[in-house]
Amino acid sequence: MSKRVMYSMGLVSICMIVGVGIQLYHTPEIVGDEAAMIETDLVEDNLEGSSPGTIDVSKIYGKIQIVNSFPDYKVQVVDSFPDLRVQVVNSFPDKPGKWQMVKSFPDFKIQLVDSFPDFKIKYVSSFPGTK
C-alpha cells in the first residue's frame, strides 16, 4: 500500500511541475489598446528604417555561387545606375562588392535575371561597393 501512495504522490508532483512550467511559458494574448500600440510601433519602425523587402547590398560580399534555381537573391547586371558595384576577386572577398566566385559552399547564391531583380549590379575592376 505504501508503494502505491508513493507512486501517486510522485505522479501528482510531476503533474504539478509540468502545470507550473506550462503556466510560466504560456504567452498571454494581446488585445485591445495594447495590440494597437504594438502595431503602431512596428509601423513607425518600418518608416524610420528600411522598408520590408529592401536589401542592404553592402552586406552582400564573400563567396558567391551563380545558380539557376533557389537563389538567395535575384540580380540584374546593368551598365548604369547599379545598387552595387562588384569586383570579382580570387581571394579576400572581405569588403562590400568583393565577390569570389565558387562552385560550392557559398555565402550567397545569386541568380542572374533580366527582369524583376532584388537589386542591380555592375561589374568593375576597381572601387567596388555601394555609391
Secondary structure, 3 states (H helix, E strand, C coil): CHHHHHHHHHHHHHHHHHHHHHHHHCCCCCCCHHHHHHHHHHHHHHHHCCCCCCCCHHHCCEEEEECCCCCCEEEEECCCCCCEEEEECCCCCCCCCEEEECCCCCCEEEEECCCCCCEEEEECCCCCECC
